Amino acid sequence: MDGGHGNASMSAPGAPALSRLRPWLAALGYLVAHPLVSLLGIQWGPLGGLQTQGVLLVAGFAVLVVAGFLPRLFESLLLQTLLLALGWPLVVAAVAVAWFAPYAVIQESQWLGPSTYRTTLHPFFTGGLSWLLFLAALGYAAGLGSRFRRGLCLGAPLIAFLALCWLLHLRGYPAFEG
């Protein structure tokens, strides 16, 4: 059985079916994508504390694995359309945020000593990127739509979103005065 993903099995006899590996690969890709994106050097705005981010990553990982093993939950064409339709509106919202308030000043508490301030991208970009990474991984794990449709509706918005963040990063961060 192919689990509804269109791939019967891997080429080697006795190898696990790709559909059994798909949820794990999607979840692992989701986890690995976060530190890889941080290598771009972009000053991401805070999305809660480190504990909050850890909980979000673990919860996202778990949801992706479960979703990949329960593809019947995503058989509804309406649900697939709704999930696939979320990518481009996030990019449009990011353009609006970039136009009006692309940066935020955050206060970093020092354990010993005075607090410091730094300028980052608006926290919307951090949350939006995490959400797009999750949607792209979910599209792969649950096999939402065709490969072309997933690429057009989730992959392309993710690349456009990252490109917008990169352009804001290259533009430079305003200095904090005060």
Secondary structure, DSSP 8 states (H G I E B T S, - for coil): --TTSS----SSTT---HHHHHHHHHHHHHHHHHHHHHTT-------S-HHHHHHHHHHHHHHHHHHHH-GGGG--HHHHHHHHTTHHHHHHHHHHHHHH--EEEEEE--SSS--EEEEEE-HHHHHHHHHHHHHHHHHHHHT-S-HHHHIIIIIHHHHHHHHHHHHHHHH-------
